[in-house]
Structure formats: C-alpha cells, structure tokens
Amino acid sequence: MPGPMRRSLFALPALLGAATAGAQPRFPERPITLLVPFTAGGATDVQMRALAEAASRAFGQTVLIENRPGGGSTLGVAAVARAKPDGYTLAQMPLPGLRLPFMQKMAFDPRRDFTPVIHLTGYTFAVVVRADSPWTTWAELVADARANPGKHRWGNTGVNGTPHLTMVDFAEREKLEVVHVPFRGEADATPNLLGGHIEATAGGTGSNQLVADGKLRYLNVWTKDRVPRWPQVPTLSEVGYPGLVVTSPYGLVGPAGMEPAVLAALHEGFKTALFDPSHLAVLDRLDQTVEYLGPEEYARTMAETIDFEEKRVIRLGLRTG
C-alpha cells in the first residue's frame, strides 16, 4: 500500500460499540442525505442510487441522493466537512477529494475533517469513441492524434480527476498535442461524444448500454484483466503500457466527530445495502466489484492514499495554488 499508515489522522471513534442501545435514541429517526459529486444519470449516480434504495430498506428511513457536481468532484465532501456530525449528511469520497487539497487551496483537510464510514467499490475506467468513428483500436486513435496535432478533443469526467490525469499522462507518453475537455460527469460527456463535439472520452462504464447498442466503442479498459462483459477490449498493458492499472476506489464519509453508535449504525446499514442483491446487480451491470472495508480499515486505507497522493503531487509538480 502507498505510504506509511497514520493511525491518528482521522476522527474515527475507537470503539464502534461503545454506546449501548439504551443510551442513545434510535438512529436514524429521519432521512439521510447522501451527496454524490457527479451529475445525475452517470455511472456513479446510477450505482449510488441503487445503494441508497437498498440502504433505505435497511434503515427503515429514506436515503436521499443529492447531486453536487463540479469543483473537481469535491463539492460534496466539502459540504460534508462543514455539516453537523449527526450522521444525517454523508458523501461519496472520490479520489480527487484526497488529491486536490495538495494541488490547490480547498475548504477541507482530508486528514482531519472526515469520519470514514464504509469503503464500497471502485470504477472500471475505459476510453470510448463513437462506433462509427474511424478508430477501431487505441493505436489508431493515437496515430491519428499524432498526425493531427491540436485537433483531437479528448473528454474526461472532471478537471484533475483520475480520468483527466490519466489521459494527460497518455498524451505525454505518446508525445501528442490534444485538447483535454472536462465535463461534470459521464452524463455530460457522453452526449458530447455522440454529437461529435469530442473525438474520445475517458470515464467509467456508464457507456455499457450504448456500446451494447452499437453506438459507442471501447478502445481499452484500465483494469488489470480484461472485463468479462467485453472480452474483446484490451487492457492498458496490452496496448503498450505494461503493468499500468488505473482504478479509483471510493466509499462513504461523514463529518469528523460522529458518535460511535451513529457510526456503527451507518456502517451496518450501508454494509447491508452494499451486499443487497439489487445493488450487486447494478455493480455487475457497471462491471464494478465489491471492495468492502469497515471504518477502521477504510481509515487506514485513506491515510495511506493521502500520503501517496501528496507525494505524487509534489513529484509531478502539480501544485497550482
């Protein structure tokens, strides 16, 4: 795992079961708001809504999805950092939430301002083009971009997000001059790809149905192994980047200072939802897998990731403000 573990970085209550049932009112007693940092209709939104529906059944209270796109997919976690730590406001924690504070001034500190609740899954990323485009392989897209400097527009799902930085890395490796076009999420990027406003885009597998319908085409996937649903699509290792695997795991966080009993209730409810058959079916449709971690394990993983991202930003000279 990247970086040393820092056990004291998070406001994680030491004992999840410290409070007895009789000492606290039942939780939750009203709806829970879950902030999603991407637009409605994209892969993340679809997955999180399925999770929220299953969690609503588990809690006996509604879990409401509130989309907060923008800000490099950090608006949701920024809002949670300022929220009352009563367990009724949570957010998906995307990787940029652990990276961007080291690139620019942000309204939160990833080491101090959150309580990790549960780690859920990770994205399956891919590069996608229109099915009627002249590029049937990644090598053909790269060759055309090289022959037409400055004319290729490559979309991504947010400035300084994992798809954006990876596409920048590809362009640098291949010595290409391309225009990187950020969108607020897949739901915005995909219509622009279909409309011919960009030549390619990188994101999650929210394009699965359009690929199946013959409207879009995957040129590569960023997983270690080929995706069973698309066995004909090569991995990054197979298209010329040996050993390169790019994923972006994520989970749910609340504000710092949450009560142990509230954290325990949230964890159990969302763990039940994570493994609910209806949610598992959506993960399967998106070619994502369960990557469950409880609060303490998730806190350790977040600490290690933060250390890694801070060092990477320094090494690559990505600090902008």
C-alpha positions in Angstrom: 0.0 0.0 0.0 1.3 3.5 -0.7 2.9 5.4 2.2 3.1 4.7 5.9 0.0 4.3 8.0 -1.1 7.2 10.2 -3.4 5.9 12.9 -4.2 9.3 14.4 -5.2 11.1 11.2 -9.0 10.6 11.3 -11.6 11.3 13.9 -12.6 7.7 13.9 -14.2 6.7 17.2 -12.1 4.0 18.8 -14.9 1.6 19.8 -17.8 1.4 17.4 -19.9 -0.4 20.0 -19.0 1.9 23.0 -22.5 3.3 23.3 -25.3 0.9 24.4 -28.7 0.9 22.7 -30.4 2.3 25.7 -28.0 5.3 26.0 -28.9 6.8 22.6 -32.1 7.3 20.6 -32.7 5.0 17.7 -30.7 6.0 14.6 -31.8 7.0 12.0 -35.0 8.8 13.0 -35.3 10.8 9.8 -34.0 10.7 6.2 -30.3 10.6 5.5 -28.8 12.8 2.7 -26.1 11.3 0.6 -24.1 13.8 -1.5 -22.9 12.5 -4.9 -20.2 14.7 -6.6 -21.3 13.8 -10.2 -24.3 14.6 -12.4 -27.5 12.6 -12.4 -27.6 9.8 -15.0 -23.9 8.8 -15.0 -22.4 5.6 -13.7 -21.7 6.9 -10.2 -25.2 8.3 -9.9 -26.7 5.0 -11.0 -24.7 3.0 -8.6 -25.2 5.4 -5.6 -29.0 5.5 -6.2 -29.1 1.7 -6.2 -27.2 1.7 -2.9 -29.5 4.4 -1.5 -32.6 2.4 -2.3 -31.2 -0.7 -0.6 -30.0 1.4 2.4 -33.5 2.9 2.7 -34.8 -0.6 3.2 -32.1 -1.5 5.7 -32.6 1.7 7.8 -36.3 2.0 7.5 -35.7 5.6 6.6 -35.2 7.2 3.2 -31.6 7.8 2.0 -31.8 10.8 -0.4 -29.4 11.4 -3.2 -28.3 14.9 -3.7 -26.0 15.5 -6.8 -23.2 18.1 -6.2 -21.2 18.1 -9.5 -18.3 20.4 -10.0 -15.2 21.5 -8.2 -13.2 18.6 -9.5 -15.8 16.3 -7.8 -15.1 17.7 -4.4 -18.2 19.8 -3.7 -19.9 17.0 -1.9 -17.1 16.3 0.5 -16.5 20.0 1.1 -20.2 20.3 2.2 -19.9 17.2 4.5 -16.8 18.7 6.1 -19.0 21.6 7.3 -22.0 19.5 8.2 -23.3 18.7 11.7 -21.7 15.3 12.7 -25.1 13.8 13.5 -24.9 11.1 10.7 -27.6 12.6 8.6 -25.3 14.1 6.0 -22.8 11.8 4.2 -20.9 12.0 0.9 -19.2 9.7 -1.5 -15.4 10.3 -1.2 -13.9 10.2 -4.7 -10.1 10.0 -5.1 -9.9 13.8 -6.1 -11.1 14.5 -2.6 -7.9 13.0 -1.3 -5.7 14.6 -4.0 -6.9 18.1 -4.8 -6.1 19.6 -1.4 -2.4 19.2 -2.3 -2.9 20.8 -5.7 -4.8 23.9 -4.7 -6.4 25.5 -1.7 -9.5 23.7 -0.6 -12.1 24.2 2.1 -11.3 21.0 3.9 -8.4 18.9 5.2 -8.7 15.2 4.1 -6.7 14.2 7.2 -8.8 15.9 9.8 -12.3 16.7 8.6 -13.9 13.3 7.9 -15.1 10.1 9.5 -14.7 7.1 7.2 -17.9 5.0 7.2 -17.5 2.2 4.7 -15.5 1.5 1.5 -17.7 0.4 -1.3 -16.2 -0.3 -4.7 -14.0 1.2 -7.5 -14.5 2.3 -11.1 -13.8 0.4 -14.2 -12.4 3.0 -16.5 -12.2 2.9 -20.3 -11.5 5.1 -23.3 -14.6 5.2 -25.6 -15.3 6.6 -29.1 -18.2 6.6 -31.4 -18.9 3.3 -33.1 -18.9 4.9 -36.5 -15.5 6.6 -35.9 -12.5 5.6 -38.0 -10.6 4.3 -34.9 -11.1 0.6 -34.0 -8.1 0.4 -31.8 -6.3 2.6 -29.3 -3.2 2.6 -31.6 -5.3 4.0 -34.4 -6.6 6.8 -32.2 -3.1 7.7 -31.1 -1.8 7.6 -34.6 -4.5 10.0 -35.8 -4.0 12.4 -32.9 -0.3 12.4 -33.7 -0.9 13.2 -37.4 -3.3 16.0 -36.5 -1.8 17.9 -33.6 -4.2 20.1 -31.7 -7.3 18.8 -33.5 -8.3 15.9 -31.2 -10.5 16.8 -28.3 -10.4 14.2 -25.5 -13.1 14.4 -22.9 -13.0 13.4 -19.2 -15.2 13.5 -16.2 -13.6 16.4 -14.3 -10.5 18.5 -14.0 -7.7 16.8 -12.2 -9.8 13.6 -11.7 -8.3 10.2 -12.4 -9.6 10.0 -16.0 -8.2 13.5 -16.8 -4.8 12.9 -15.3 -4.5 9.5 -17.0 -5.4 11.0 -20.4 -2.9 13.7 -19.8 -0.3 11.0 -19.0 -1.2 9.1 -22.2 -0.7 12.2 -24.3 2.6 12.9 -22.7 3.8 9.4 -23.1 2.8 9.4 -26.8 4.0 13.0 -27.4 0.6 14.1 -28.5 -0.9 17.6 -28.7 -4.6 17.1 -27.8 -7.2 19.3 -26.2 -8.5 17.9 -22.9 -12.1 18.8 -22.3 -13.5 18.4 -18.8 -17.2 17.6 -18.1 -19.1 17.4 -14.8 -19.6 13.7 -15.3 -20.3 10.9 -17.8 -23.9 12.1 -18.3 -22.5 15.3 -19.7 -19.5 13.8 -21.6 -21.5 11.1 -23.4 -23.9 13.4 -25.3 -21.0 15.5 -26.5 -19.2 12.3 -27.7 -22.3 11.1 -29.5 -22.8 14.6 -31.0 -19.3 14.7 -32.4 -18.1 17.6 -30.3 -15.2 15.5 -28.9 -13.3 12.6 -30.5 -13.0 10.4 -27.4 -13.7 10.4 -23.7 -12.5 8.6 -20.6 -14.7 7.6 -17.8 -16.5 4.8 -16.1 -18.6 2.1 -17.6 -21.8 4.1 -17.8 -21.5 3.7 -21.6 -22.1 0.0 -21.4 -25.6 0.1 -22.9 -24.6 2.4 -25.7 -21.7 0.1 -26.5 -24.0 -2.9 -26.5 -26.4 -0.9 -28.8 -23.6 -0.3 -31.3 -23.4 3.4 -30.8 -20.1 3.6 -28.9 -16.9 1.5 -28.9 -14.4 0.8 -26.1 -10.8 1.1 -27.2 -9.2 -0.1 -23.9 -10.0 -0.8 -20.3 -7.9 0.3 -17.4 -8.3 -2.8 -15.2 -5.6 -5.5 -14.6 -7.5 -8.1 -16.6 -10.0 -7.9 -19.4 -13.6 -7.2 -18.4 -15.7 -10.4 -18.8 -18.5 -8.4 -20.4 -16.2 -7.1 -23.1 -13.6 -9.8 -23.7 -12.5 -8.3 -27.0 -11.4 -5.0 -25.4 -7.7 -5.0 -24.4 -6.2 -3.7 -21.2 -3.6 -0.9 -20.9 -0.9 -3.5 -20.5 -2.0 -5.0 -23.8 -2.0 -1.7 -25.7 1.5 -0.7 -24.8 1.6 0.3 -21.1 3.0 -2.8 -19.3 1.7 -3.1 -15.7 -0.4 0.0 -15.8 -3.7 -0.4 -13.9 -5.8 2.7 -13.2 -8.7 2.5 -10.7 -10.3 5.0 -8.4 -11.8 3.3 -5.3 -14.3 5.1 -3.2 -16.5 4.9 -0.1 -18.7 7.0 2.1 -17.6 9.5 4.7 -19.3 11.7 7.3 -18.0 14.8 9.1 -15.4 14.5 11.8 -16.7 13.9 15.4 -19.5 11.5 14.8 -20.8 9.5 17.7 -19.6 5.8 17.9 -23.2 4.5 18.0 -24.2 6.6 14.9 -21.1 5.4 13.0 -21.9 1.8 13.9 -25.5 2.1 12.7 -24.5 3.8 9.5 -21.8 1.2 8.8 -24.2 -1.7 9.4 -27.0 -0.2 7.3 -24.8 0.6 4.3 -23.0 -2.8 4.6 -26.3 -4.5 4.3 -27.1 -2.3 1.3 -23.7 -3.0 -0.3 -24.4 -6.7 -0.5 -28.1 -6.3 -1.3 -28.9 -8.4 -4.5 -30.4 -5.4 -6.2 -27.3 -3.3 -5.6 -25.0 -6.1 -6.6 -26.9 -6.4 -9.9 -26.2 -2.7 -10.7 -22.5 -3.2 -9.8 -22.4 -6.1 -12.2 -24.0 -4.1 -14.9 -21.3 -1.4 -14.4 -18.6 -4.0 -14.3 -17.6 -3.0 -10.8 -16.9 -5.3 -7.9 -17.4 -5.1 -4.2 -14.4 -3.7 -2.3 -15.7 -3.7 1.2 -13.8 -2.2 4.1 -15.1 -1.3 7.5 -14.5 2.1 9.2 -11.1 1.3 10.7 -9.7 -0.4 7.6 -11.1 2.3 5.4 -9.5 4.9 7.7 -6.1 3.2 7.3 -6.5 3.0 3.5 -7.5 6.6 3.3 -4.4 7.7 5.3 -2.1 5.6 3.0 -3.8 7.0 -0.1 -3.5 10.6 1.2 0.2 10.1 1.8 0.7 8.7 -1.7 -1.3 11.4 -3.4 0.6 14.2 -1.6 3.9 12.7 -2.7 2.7 12.3 -6.2 1.5 15.9 -6.5 4.9 17.1 -5.2 6.8 14.7 -7.5 4.9 15.7 -10.6 4.8 19.4 -9.8 1.0 19.6 -9.9 0.6 22.2 -7.1 -1.3 25.2 -8.7 -2.2 27.4 -5.8 
